[in-house]
Protein backbone atom coordinates (compact mmCIF):
# COMPACT_ATOMS: atom_id res chain seq x y z
CA UNK A 1 0.00 0.00 0.00
CA UNK A 2 1.29 3.46 -0.89
CA UNK A 3 1.79 6.05 1.83
CA UNK A 4 1.18 9.74 1.07
CA UNK A 5 2.47 12.44 3.40
CA UNK A 6 0.75 15.73 2.54
CA UNK A 7 -0.88 18.71 4.16
CA UNK A 8 -4.69 18.84 4.25
CA UNK A 9 -4.77 21.24 1.28
CA UNK A 10 -1.71 20.21 -0.77
CA UNK A 11 -1.61 23.13 -3.23
CA UNK A 12 0.25 26.29 -2.34
CA UNK A 13 1.17 27.11 -5.97
CA UNK A 14 -0.15 26.37 -9.48
CA UNK A 15 2.84 24.17 -10.35
CA UNK A 16 4.19 21.00 -8.77
CA UNK A 17 7.55 19.38 -9.48
CA UNK A 18 7.36 15.58 -9.41
CA UNK A 19 10.68 13.96 -8.47
CA UNK A 20 10.91 10.14 -8.50
CA UNK A 21 13.57 8.72 -6.20
CA UNK A 22 15.28 5.48 -5.34
CA UNK A 23 18.30 5.57 -3.03
CA UNK A 24 18.83 9.33 -3.39
CA UNK A 25 19.34 10.12 0.30
CA UNK A 26 22.32 12.40 -0.39
CA UNK A 27 20.49 14.34 -3.10
CA UNK A 28 16.89 14.60 -1.99
CA UNK A 29 17.16 17.49 0.52
CA UNK A 30 19.49 19.61 -1.66
CA UNK A 31 17.32 19.14 -4.78
CA UNK A 32 14.10 20.03 -2.94
CA UNK A 33 15.64 23.18 -1.50
CA UNK A 34 17.10 24.16 -4.88
CA UNK A 35 13.74 23.70 -6.60
CA UNK A 36 11.88 25.76 -4.01
CA UNK A 37 14.48 28.52 -4.26
CA UNK A 38 14.26 28.62 -8.06
CA UNK A 39 10.55 28.91 -8.83
CA UNK A 40 7.10 29.33 -7.23
CA UNK A 41 6.09 25.69 -7.03
CA UNK A 42 5.39 22.75 -4.78
CA UNK A 43 7.42 19.52 -4.73
CA UNK A 44 6.23 15.93 -4.68
CA UNK A 45 8.86 13.26 -3.99
CA UNK A 46 7.70 9.84 -5.22
CA UNK A 47 9.94 7.27 -3.57
CA UNK A 48 10.10 3.56 -4.40
CA UNK A 49 10.52 2.61 -0.72
CA UNK A 50 14.28 3.25 -0.81
CA UNK A 51 16.27 1.11 1.63
CA UNK A 52 18.53 4.11 2.35
CA UNK A 53 15.48 5.95 3.78
CA UNK A 54 15.40 8.65 1.12
CA UNK A 55 11.71 9.25 1.86
CA UNK A 56 12.38 9.80 5.55
CA UNK A 57 14.87 12.53 4.66
CA UNK A 58 12.26 14.21 2.45
CA UNK A 59 9.64 13.99 5.18
CA UNK A 60 11.85 16.05 7.46
CA UNK A 61 11.15 18.98 5.13
CA UNK A 62 7.51 18.14 4.51
CA UNK A 63 6.85 18.22 8.26
CA UNK A 64 7.71 21.91 8.34
CA UNK A 65 7.10 23.16 4.79
CA UNK A 66 3.59 22.86 3.24
CA UNK A 67 5.09 23.05 -0.25
CA UNK A 68 6.75 19.63 0.14
CA UNK A 69 4.90 16.32 -0.18
CA UNK A 70 6.14 12.74 -0.10
CA UNK A 71 4.58 9.62 -1.62
CA UNK A 72 6.16 6.29 -0.65
CA UNK A 73 5.37 3.44 -3.02
CA UNK A 74 5.31 0.19 -1.04
CA UNK A 75 4.86 -3.25 -2.61
CA UNK A 76 4.27 -1.70 -6.04
CA UNK A 77 5.73 -2.31 -9.48
CA UNK A 78 9.08 -0.45 -9.39
CA UNK A 79 10.29 1.78 -12.15
CA UNK A 80 10.30 5.28 -13.55
CA UNK A 81 6.97 4.96 -15.35
CA UNK A 82 4.89 3.74 -12.39
CA UNK A 83 6.47 6.37 -10.13
CA UNK A 84 5.61 9.19 -12.51
CA UNK A 85 2.08 7.91 -13.06
CA UNK A 86 1.51 7.88 -9.29
CA UNK A 87 2.86 11.40 -9.06
CA UNK A 88 0.80 12.60 -12.02
CA UNK A 89 -2.33 11.16 -10.41
CA UNK A 90 -1.68 13.11 -7.22
CA UNK A 91 -1.00 16.30 -9.18
CA UNK A 92 -4.16 16.04 -11.29
CA UNK A 93 -6.39 15.15 -8.34
CA UNK A 94 -4.98 18.08 -6.39
CA UNK A 95 -5.82 20.58 -9.13
CA UNK A 96 -2.34 21.74 -10.12
CA UNK A 97 -2.28 23.66 -13.39
CA UNK A 98 1.28 22.70 -14.35
CA UNK A 99 3.16 19.46 -13.69
CA UNK A 100 6.94 19.33 -14.01
CA UNK A 101 9.10 16.21 -14.25
CA UNK A 102 12.72 16.21 -13.15
CA UNK A 103 15.43 13.94 -11.77
CA UNK A 104 16.74 14.08 -8.23
CA UNK A 105 20.44 14.08 -9.14
CA UNK A 106 20.81 17.70 -10.38
CA UNK A 107 21.24 16.59 -14.00
CA UNK A 108 18.19 18.79 -14.58
CA UNK A 109 19.27 22.14 -13.11
CA UNK A 110 16.45 23.84 -11.16
CA UNK A 111 17.63 27.20 -12.50
CA UNK A 112 15.77 26.41 -15.76
CA UNK A 113 12.39 26.04 -14.04
CA UNK A 114 11.30 29.70 -14.53
CA UNK A 115 12.00 29.46 -18.28
CA UNK A 116 9.97 26.26 -18.52
CA UNK A 117 7.02 27.78 -16.67
CA UNK A 118 7.17 30.83 -18.94
CA UNK A 119 7.28 28.68 -22.09
CA UNK A 120 4.35 26.48 -21.07
CA UNK A 121 2.06 29.51 -21.20
CA UNK A 122 2.11 28.99 -24.98
CA UNK A 123 2.49 25.20 -25.17
CA UNK A 124 1.02 21.96 -23.88
CA UNK A 125 4.41 20.37 -23.22
CA UNK A 126 7.78 22.03 -22.73
CA UNK A 127 10.91 19.86 -22.94
CA UNK A 128 14.21 20.98 -21.48
CA UNK A 129 16.38 19.97 -24.42
CA UNK A 130 20.04 19.13 -24.70
CA UNK A 131 19.91 19.01 -28.48
CA UNK A 132 18.40 22.30 -29.66
CA UNK A 133 20.52 25.40 -30.30
CA UNK A 134 21.93 26.58 -26.99
CA UNK A 135 21.53 23.22 -25.25
CA UNK A 136 24.56 21.40 -23.91
CA UNK A 137 25.76 18.45 -21.86
CA UNK A 138 28.45 18.77 -19.20
CA UNK A 139 31.11 16.23 -18.25
CA UNK A 140 29.91 13.20 -20.20
CA UNK A 141 32.31 10.69 -21.68
CA UNK A 142 32.16 10.54 -25.47
CA UNK A 143 30.68 7.03 -25.27
CA UNK A 144 27.69 8.23 -23.25
CA UNK A 145 27.23 11.24 -25.54
CA UNK A 146 27.21 8.91 -28.53
CA UNK A 147 24.74 6.52 -26.90
CA UNK A 148 22.37 9.35 -25.95
CA UNK A 149 22.44 10.97 -29.38
CA UNK A 150 22.05 7.64 -31.15
CA UNK A 151 19.08 6.74 -28.95
CA UNK A 152 17.34 10.03 -29.73
CA UNK A 153 18.00 9.76 -33.47
CA UNK A 154 16.83 6.15 -33.54
CA UNK A 155 13.54 7.03 -31.82
CA UNK A 156 13.07 10.11 -34.03
CA UNK A 157 13.40 8.12 -37.23
CA UNK A 158 11.40 5.10 -36.10
CA UNK A 159 8.52 7.15 -34.69
CA UNK A 160 8.58 10.12 -37.10
CA UNK A 161 9.06 12.59 -34.25
CA UNK A 162 9.77 16.29 -34.61
CA UNK A 163 11.33 16.38 -31.13
CA UNK A 164 15.11 16.75 -30.93
CA UNK A 165 15.62 15.46 -27.38
CA UNK A 166 13.32 12.44 -27.52
CA UNK A 167 14.72 10.79 -24.40
CA UNK A 168 14.72 13.95 -22.30
CA UNK A 169 13.03 13.74 -18.92
CA UNK A 170 13.00 17.41 -17.87
CA UNK A 171 9.47 18.48 -18.85
CA UNK A 172 6.63 20.80 -17.96
CA UNK A 173 3.06 19.80 -18.84
CA UNK A 174 -0.19 21.70 -18.82
CA UNK A 175 -2.37 19.54 -16.60
CA UNK A 176 -5.21 19.20 -19.14
CA UNK A 177 -2.76 17.88 -21.73
CA UNK A 178 -1.21 15.46 -19.26
CA UNK A 179 -4.64 14.27 -18.14
CA UNK A 180 -5.63 13.45 -21.71
CA UNK A 181 -2.56 11.22 -22.08
CA UNK A 182 -3.02 9.55 -18.70
CA UNK A 183 -6.63 8.69 -19.57
CA UNK A 184 -5.47 6.82 -22.67
CA UNK A 185 -4.28 3.21 -22.80
CA UNK A 186 -1.63 2.19 -20.23
CA UNK A 187 1.98 2.91 -21.25
CA UNK A 188 3.95 0.15 -22.95
CA UNK A 189 7.11 1.00 -21.02
CA UNK A 190 7.89 1.26 -17.33
CA UNK A 191 11.56 2.20 -17.51
CA UNK A 192 13.80 4.53 -19.48
CA UNK A 193 11.55 4.39 -22.57
CA UNK A 194 8.66 5.90 -20.61
CA UNK A 195 10.03 9.32 -21.54
CA UNK A 196 10.07 8.44 -25.25
CA UNK A 197 6.54 7.08 -25.06
CA UNK A 198 5.10 10.14 -23.33
CA UNK A 199 6.74 12.44 -25.89
CA UNK A 200 5.42 10.27 -28.71
CA UNK A 201 1.89 10.32 -27.32
CA UNK A 202 2.03 14.08 -27.00
CA UNK A 203 3.01 14.55 -30.65
CA UNK A 204 0.52 11.98 -31.93
CA UNK A 205 -2.17 13.73 -29.89
CA UNK A 206 -1.53 16.98 -31.72
CA UNK A 207 -0.19 18.80 -28.68
CA UNK A 208 1.83 21.99 -28.89
CA UNK A 209 5.38 20.93 -28.00
CA UNK A 210 8.18 23.39 -27.38
CA UNK A 211 11.83 22.58 -26.67
CA UNK A 212 13.96 25.07 -24.78
CA UNK A 213 17.72 24.74 -24.35
CA UNK A 214 19.14 23.53 -21.05
CA UNK A 215 22.56 22.61 -19.73
CA UNK A 216 22.38 18.96 -18.72
CA UNK A 217 24.74 18.41 -15.81
CA UNK A 218 26.51 15.22 -14.76
CA UNK A 219 25.43 13.54 -11.52
CA UNK A 220 27.55 14.69 -8.57
CA UNK A 221 26.45 12.19 -5.92
CA UNK A 222 25.07 8.67 -6.01
CA UNK A 223 25.03 6.24 -8.93
CA UNK A 224 23.17 6.28 -12.24
CA UNK A 225 20.18 3.95 -12.67
CA UNK A 226 20.98 3.43 -16.38
CA UNK A 227 21.85 -0.14 -17.38
CA UNK A 228 22.11 -2.28 -20.51
CA UNK A 229 18.77 -3.88 -19.61
CA UNK A 230 17.08 -0.49 -19.46
CA UNK A 231 18.65 0.57 -22.77
CA UNK A 232 17.49 -2.62 -24.53
CA UNK A 233 14.02 -2.16 -23.10
CA UNK A 234 14.00 1.27 -24.70
CA UNK A 235 14.88 -0.15 -28.12
CA UNK A 236 12.15 -2.80 -27.94
CA UNK A 237 9.58 -0.27 -26.74
CA UNK A 238 10.28 1.96 -29.73
CA UNK A 239 9.40 -0.96 -32.01
CA UNK A 240 6.17 -1.59 -30.12
CA UNK A 241 5.24 2.09 -30.33
CA UNK A 242 5.93 2.08 -34.06
CA UNK A 243 3.63 -0.93 -34.52
CA UNK A 244 0.88 0.66 -32.40
CA UNK A 245 0.34 3.63 -34.75
Buried (B, 14 or more C-beta within 10 A) or exposed (E): EEEBBBBEEBBBBBBBBBBBBBBBBBBBBBBBBBBBEBBEBBBBBBBBBBEBBBBBBBBBBBEEBBBBBBBBBEEBEEBBBBBBBBBBEBBBEBEBBBBBBBBBBBBBBBEBBEBBBEBBEEBBBBBBBBBBEEBEBEEBEEEBEEBBBEBBEBBBEBBEBEBBBBBBBBBBBBBEBBBBBBEEEEBBBBBBBBBBBBBBBBBBBEBEBBBBBBBBBBBEEBEEBBEEEBBEBBBEBBEEBBEEE
